[in-house]
Every structure is written in structure tokens, then in C-alpha cells.
Amino acid sequence: MSEKPDSAGDRRRPGFKISLGRLIDDFIVLSTGQFLAKVFGFLAFAWLARILTVADYGAVETAVGMAAIGAVAIELGTGSVGVRRIAQKESSPSAVLGAVISARLMLAVAIAPVLGLAYAVLTARSMPDALFWLFAASLLAFPFNHNWFFQSQEKMAAAGFGQTLKMGAFLLAIHFLAPESNGVLQVGVAEIISVSAMAIWYSALAFRELRPQRPVYSLAGGVATLRESGPLGGSAVVNTASQYVPLVIVAALSTPAETAEFGASQRLIVSLITFSFVYYFNLYPLLARRFVDDTEGLKEVVAASVRVTAWVGVFVAAMLWAAAPLIMRIVFGKEFAGAGPEFSVLAWVGALTLASGNARWLLVAAHRQASLFWAQCAGAATIFVLCALLTPTMGGTGASIACALGAAVLWLVAHLRTKGLPVRAPLADNIPAAIVATATIAALTIMNAGPVERAAVAFAAVAGGMVLDRRFRASVRVLARAKSGG
């Protein structure tokens, strides 16, 4: 008797694959993409700084800043609204995608020319107008940045690759366009090429994901999306202001040296805080989905997230705090070794931002965008007022303290605004990490040792606490299986 042929499923053999659980795997994928994008960006701008004149490079940085402001304004929280609608099954993916594209196109058509004109007027006679118009034109491709759509589909590799592709394309474009010989306007052309590459990538993948359906474009749908996303967009604008206004205050109220040291410290910390966003970008679809269909499961995930983010934030902040002068000297050169105090304080802004994300993203999942906006406003107001008070006497260190206290106020207000929700982030789960952090700071403050020895002590103290905390290990396991159905 002949044997029955194996089915297709029986013929497949599992390949060798190491998995830490889907949530952690996705975070690694997103972090890798973000890291590569930052490497490409660093290489591109380091090269531009060397091949362009100081005036032309300043014009490029100004144009990039303009585009960053435009991107935040065009996004206006629409991506987070789209993810929530899809995760909570309010509308079909095709309808939500069409509504978000429609909303962003309306904003892009209005914002791009206004920004281009404003910057051209403000920099008249000092920078080339055409450069700003090229960067403004690149904003018209932003509505097709569909990273949020693939976030909602739990396809993090596709979601994260877009930014890597954009910065890689930008690096290649400036190499072949040769702005050092063909003029600084070629940098604007490179920006259009890179943003278009990202838009084409996401559009092609979305077409494949939705077929045979198509995005449903609608003016009414776009307006409704903007009406809902407005407070989230306001939160993003306030958050951006809270990062960059302190530097302006330091520049106005302190010395150029203090401004440089604070600016360098803040640039590095803001880059590291990106990975906090990556973590919650990965976690948010799960929060939004469980908020409506599995409250008990959501409680378990949020409690685990609080425990893990508390320990990870303290670990990273303690290491950065302990070795701050050495880190600044290695990254920015020996002239910036004096920025150690600013960087050591700002390191704790990263820990506070990571910890507060649990409450902030619960507010988004619960459709409480206005609450998040007011929490961001409270944090920003604290930063601005304290910066103005502390900077004249303490310089960049005072501004750093203001930023840390503002981050703490943001966390407190965001947590208070979650009152009444079926799930809240348990603050008590932060206590073990906070105790170890306080003890480590106290010990290292009175300890007369070099940065390497201080970092070793910080590592031993915090890592030891993580190992001894059984609930931390259990929380890691909860997060590891959160997307895996285990």
C-alpha cells in the first residue's frame, strides 16, 4: 500500500529561529531600523558639514528644521487616531487609511507653501529661497508615510523600514548629486528623492496589504479625522517646543559656552529618547485592542510594562549619569567634557519620559487626547518657567534641572488624568527601581572616583536590583508573550 503524500503543512520543517516573544522581537526590529536611520543621517550631515561652506550648511540645518516642524504639523496626531480606529474596529482599514491620507493632504497643501514663504522671507538675503521651497515641496509626500498603518497591522518590520530607506536614500542622493560642486540646492533635491522613496515604499506595501480593496478618500472623513486628532497634534507641538525652547532660553540668558554644552547634551538625550517612542509605538496597537476587548489582559500588560520601563529607564539613566563627562568627551570632543553636569541631569529626563509613557499612551488608547494635551502643557509650562528662573544663575545645569522637573510634572498630570479608566498604570511598581536609583545617586555623589569606576558601581547596583526583583523577571515574560498568544 502506497503511503499518503505529506500535506504542504507536513512538508514544511521549522527553520532555526531565535525568538524572545513577538513584542520584544518587534521592538528589536524597530530599534534596529531607527538605529540605522540615525547612522545614515549622522553620516549624511557630517559629510555635508565638511563639503559645504558654513553659511550653506547653516541654510541646510535651517531648512531641515523647517521640514521637521512641517512634518509634525501635517501628522497632527492622525496616525495614532488611525491605529486606534483600526485596533478597536471602528472602521475598515481601507476607510481609515483613506481618511488619514485625506486629512494629511489637506494640511500639506495648506502648510507647505506657508512654511516655504515664511522661511524665505525670514532669511531673506542670507539663505537661498529655493532651498526652502524644495524642502517645502518634499512635505507634499508626507501624507503617504504609512508607518502608522503597518503599526496597526502589527507589521513592525515594514513600519520601521521606511525611515531607514529615507535616510539611506538621502545619503546616496547627496553623494551622487554632489552639492559641493553643483550647489546647495542639490540637498533639497536629495530630500525630495528620499521622501518620495519612502512614500512609494509605503504606498506599494499598502496597495498589496489592502487588495482588492483601495483606500477610501473622503473630504468629510479627513475633516472628522482632524477634528479627533487635533489635541494629539497639539500635544506633539507642545512636546517639540518643550525640547527646543529651553535651548533658546539658555542662549538668551546665559553664555555661548553654556548654550553649546546644554545643546550638545540635549541633542544626545533627545536621540536616546527616540527609543522610548519606539517601545510605545510597538506596544500601542496592543493597548488599543485590549482596551476594548480584554481589560484583564490589559491590566497585566500595563503592570508589566510599568515594572520593566522603570528598571530599564533607571539602568540607562544611572549609567549615563555616572559616566557623563566621559561620554560627552568621547562623543563631542574634549571641549565638551564640561557638559557632564548638564548631561547627567538630562539622563533622568529619559528615564522619566520612558516611565510616563504608560499613562500617556493609555490616554490615547482611551480616546482622551485632550487630557494628554493638558498634561503636555503642564510639563512644558514647568520647563519654561523654571528655565527662566534657574538659567541666569545656574546656566545649562539649571535648564537641565527644569527639563527633569517638567518631565516629572508631565508624568504626574498624565497619571492623574487616567482617573476613571478601567485600567491605570500602577505607580507602586516604580518604587523598587526608584529606591535603587536614589541610593545609587546618593552613593556616587559622595564617592570620589573616576567615571569608569562610577559607571561600574551604577551597573552593579541597578543590575543587581533587577536580578533580585522577581516581579521584574515575571514582567519581562509577560511582555515577551503579550503578542504571541501565550
N, C-alpha and C positions, 0 to 999 in steps of 0.2 A: 504494500500500500504506500502510495507516494505521500510525502509529508506536505502539509499545508504550507504554502509560502508565507513567510513573515509579512505582516502588515507593514505599512510605511512607518507606523509608530514603533513597531517592534524592531525594525531595521536600524533605527537611529540609536546611536550609542552616546551617552552623555560625555561631552568633552570635559577636559580638565578645566575647572573654573574655581577661582577663589572668591568667595562672597562673604561680606561682613553683614549682610542684610541689605535689602533694597534701599532703605533710606540712607544708610551710610555709603553704599555703593554710588548712589546718585549724587551725594554730597561730594564724594571724591571726584566724580566725573565733572561736576560743575566747577569745583575748585581748580581742577587741572586746566579747564578751559579758561577760567578767569586768570590764572597764573600765566598761561601762555600769552593771553591778550595783553597783560601788563608787561611781559618781557618784550613783546613785539613793539608795544607803544614806547617803552623806555629806549629801545634801540633806535626807533624812528626819530624820536625827538632829541636824543643825544647826538645823533648824526646831523640832524638839521641845525642844532646849536653850533656845530663845528663848521658846517659848509656855508651857512648864511651869515650875513652881517648882523651885528647886534640889533640894528633897527628892524631888519626884516624878520629876525627871529621873534622879536617883541611883537611884531604885527601878527605873526602866526599864532603865538600864545593868546593874543587878544581875540583873534578870530575863533580859536578853539574854545575859549571861554564863552564867546557869544553863542556858538553852536550848542554847548553844554546847557546853557540857560534855555535856549530854544527847545532842546530835546525834553527837558523837564516840563516846560510849559505845554508842549504838544502831547506828552504822555498823560499828564493831568490825572493820574490815578486810574486811567481807563483799563490798563492791563489787569490790575488787581480786581477791579469790578468784573471784568470778563472771566477771570479764573473762578471767582466766587459763583457767578451765574451758571457756569458750566458744571462746577463741582456740586452745586446744590440743585442742579437740573431745573433751573428756572426757564431756560430756553435751549434750543438745539445749538450745537457747536457752530453750525454754519450761520445761524442767525446772530449769534453773539460775535463771531468773527467779523461779519459784515457791519454790525453796529459799531464795533470798536474802530474798524478802518474808517467808516464814515465820520465818526467823531473826530478822529485824529486828522483826517484830510481837511475838515472844516477849520480846525485850529492851525494846521500847517499853512494853508493858503492865506490865512489872516496874519499869522505870526512871522513867517519867514521874511516877507518884504518889509515889515515894520522894523524887525531887528536889523536887517541889512541896511536900511536907510538910517536908522538911529546911530549905528556904529560908524557908518560912513560920515555922517555929519559930526559926530563927537570927535572923530580922529582926523578931521579934515586937515590936509597939508602935512600930516605926519605919517600916515599909513595909506597904502593903496586901497582905494574904494572897491576896486574889482575883486580883491581878495575876500572882502566881507560878503559881497554879492554871491561869490562862488560857494562860500560856506553856508550862506542863507539858502541857496538853491539845494544844497545837499539835504536840508531839513525836509524837503518835499518827499524824500524816500522814507523818512522815519515812520509814517503810518504803516509801513509794511514790515516793520520789525515785530515779528510774531513770536518772540521768545515766550511771552506770556501764554500763548495758545498751546505751545508744546509743554509748558509747565502744567497747564490744566489737564493735558493728556498723559501726564507722568512720563514724558519722553525727554528726560533731562539732558541726554547727550545732544539731541537736536536743539534743545533750548539754549544750551551753553555754547554750542559751536559758532553761533552767529557772530558774537563779539570777537572770538578768536579769528574767524575769517575776515572780519572787517579790519582788524589791526594788522593781520598778516598781509592783506591786500594793500593797505596803506603803506606798509613798509616796502613792499615790492614796487608800488607805484612811484613813490618818491625816488627810488633807486633808478628806475628807467626814465622817468620824466626829467631828472637832473635839474632841480631848481637852482642849483648853484651857478649853472651856465644859462639856463633858459628862463630864469626869473622866478620870483617868489610866488607868482600866481599859479605855478605848477603844483604847489602844495594844495591849493584849493581844488584843482582838477583831481589830484590824488584823493582828496576827501570825498568828492563826488563818486569816483570809481569805487572806493572802498565801501561806502554806504550803499551804493547800488548793488554791489556784490552780495552784501548781507541781505538786502531786500529781495533779490532774486532767489537766493538760497531759501529763505523762509517762505516765499510765495510758492515756489516749486514744491516744497515739502507739504505745505498746507493744501495745495491742489491734490497731491497724492493722498493725503490723510482724509480729505473730505469726499473724494469722488465716490459716487457720481454726483454728489451734491456740490453746490457752489456757495460762496459767501453771499448772504442776502443784504445788499446795500440799501440803506434807508436813511433819509434825512431825519425823519421822526425818531428812528432808532438811535441815530447818532446824538441827537439833542437829548433824548432820555438818558443815554449813557453819560453824557457830560453833566447833566443835572445831578446824577448819582455820584459821579466821580469827583465833582468839584472840591469837596472837603479833603479828599485824599490828595488831589493835586496841590491844594493849599498847604497840606502837611509837608509835601515834598519840597515846595518852595521855601517854607519856613525852615525845614531841616537844612537845605542848602545854604540859606542865609546864616544859620547858626554855626555853620562850618567856616564860612568865609568872612563874615562881618568882624569877628574878633581880630583877624589879621589887619583889617582896615583900622580898627581902634588902636591896636598896638602901633601901627605906622603913624597914626596921628598923635598919640600921647607919649610915645617912648622913642628910643634911639634907633637908627638904622640897624645897628648890630642886634638889638633885641628883636627887631622885626624879622631879620634874617633867621635868627635862631628859632623863634617861635614858628615862623613859616615853614622852615625845614622840618621841624618836629611834627607839626600838624600834617604836612603832606604825607609823611611816612605813616602816621597813625590813621589818617583817612583811608590810605591804601589798605591797611590791615583790616579796618572796619568793613571793607567790602566783603570779607569772608563771613561776617555776621549776616549781611544781606543774603549771601549765597545760601547759608544754612536755612534761613527762613523762607527764601524763595523755593527751596526744596520741600520744606515742611508745610507750607501754606495750603496747597491743594488738599492734603490730608486733614488739616484742621477744618477747612471749609466743608469738606464732605462729611466728616464725623460730627460736625456741629449740628447737622440736621438729621442724621440717621443713626448715630451711635454715641450718645452723650457719655455713657460709662467708659467706652473705649477712648473718647477724647480726654476724659479726666486722667486716665492712666498715661496717655501720651504727653499731656501738658505737664503733669507732675514729673515725669521722667525728663522732659526737656528742661524744666527749671533746674533740676539737680545737675544735669550734665552741663548746661550752659554756665551755671555758677562756678563749677570746678574748672572747666576749661578756660573761662574768662579770667579767673584768678590766677591760674597757672601761667597763662601767656603774659598777663599784666605784671605778675611778680618777677618773671624772668626779664622782661623789658625794663622794669623799674630798677632792678638790681644792676643791670649792665648798661644803663642808659648812656653814660659818657662814652663808653667803648663802642656802642652801636652807632652813635652819631658820628664818631670819628671815622669808623670804618665806611659808613655809607656816604657821608658828605665831605669827609676830609678833616684834617686836624684842626682847621679853623672853627669847626662846629663842635668840638669837644665840650665847649662851654654851654651847649644847648642841653646838656644832661638833665638839669632840673626841670626844664620845660617838658622834655620828652618823658621823663619819669612820671610826672603828674598826668600827662595826656594818656599814658598807657592805661590808666584806670578808667578813662573815658571809654576805651574799647571794651573793658570788662562790664561796665555799667550799660553800655549800648547793647551788648550781647544778652545780658540778663533781662533788660527791659523789653526785649523783642517778644517774649512770650505774651505779655499783656498787650503790647501794641498790635500784634497780628491776630490775637483773639478779638480785638475790637473790630478789625477789618472783616474777619470771618463772620462776626455778629451783625454786620451792616451798621456799625457805629462809627462811620467815618468822621462825623462832626466831633465826637469825643476824642478821637486821635488828633484831630486838628488842634483842639484846645490844649491837649497835653503837650503837643509840639510847641505851641505858642508860649505856654508856661515855662518850658525849658529854655526856649530862645530868649524870652524876656529876662530870665535869671542870668543867662550868659551875658547879654548886652549890658545890663545894669552893673553886674559885678565886674565886668571887664573895664567899664568906665571908671569904677571906683578903685580897683586894685592895680591897674596898669601904671598909673603915674608914679607909684611908689615901688612896685614890685616888678614892673616890666613884663616880659613874656611869661614869667612864672606866675604872676598874678592872673594873666589871661588864661593860663592853663588851669589854674585852680577854679576860675569862673566856669570854664568848659566842663570840668568834672562835676561841679555842683549843679550846673544846668542839666547834665545828663541824669543826675540823681533825682532832680525835680521832675523831669520828664517821666522817669520810671514810676515815681510815686503817684503822679497825677494819672498816668495811664492805668495803673493798677486800681486806683480809686474809681475810675470811670468804668471798670469792668463789673462794678457792683450791680447785682440783679441778673447777671448772666448765669446760665446753668452750670458753667464751668469757669473757674478763675485760677490764675496761676498761684499756687501755694507759696507764699513768701517764706514760710518756715523752712522750706527745703534749701534756701540760700544760706541758712545760718552756719552750717559746718564749714563751708568754704569761706564765709565772711570771718569766722573766728580765726581760721588758719591765716587768712590774709592779714588780719590785724596783728596777730602775733609775729608774723614774718616781717611786716613793716617795722614794728617796734624793735625787734631784734637787730635788724640790719641798720636801723637808724643809729643805734648806739655801738654798732660793730665797726671797728677800724680795720677795714680790709679793702682789697682791690676789687674791681668789677667782676673778675672771673671767680674769685672766692665768694663774693656776694651772690652771684648767679648760682653757684653750686649749692649754697645754703638754701636759697629760694627753691631750687629744684627739689632738694631733699625734703624740705618742709611740705611743699604743696603736693608733690608726687606721693609722699608718704601718707598724707591725709586722704588722697584719692584712693590709694590702695586699701587703707583701713576702713573707709566708708563703704560698707556692704551695699547700701542702697544706691550708691553711685554705680557700682558694677551691675546691679539689677536694672538700673535705669538705662544703662547702655544697651543691655539686652532687649529691653522694651522698645527702644528706638530702632534697634537693628531689625527687629521683626515687624515693625509697625506697618510697613508697606508690603511685607512678604506673606501676609495672611496667617502668620504663625502666632 
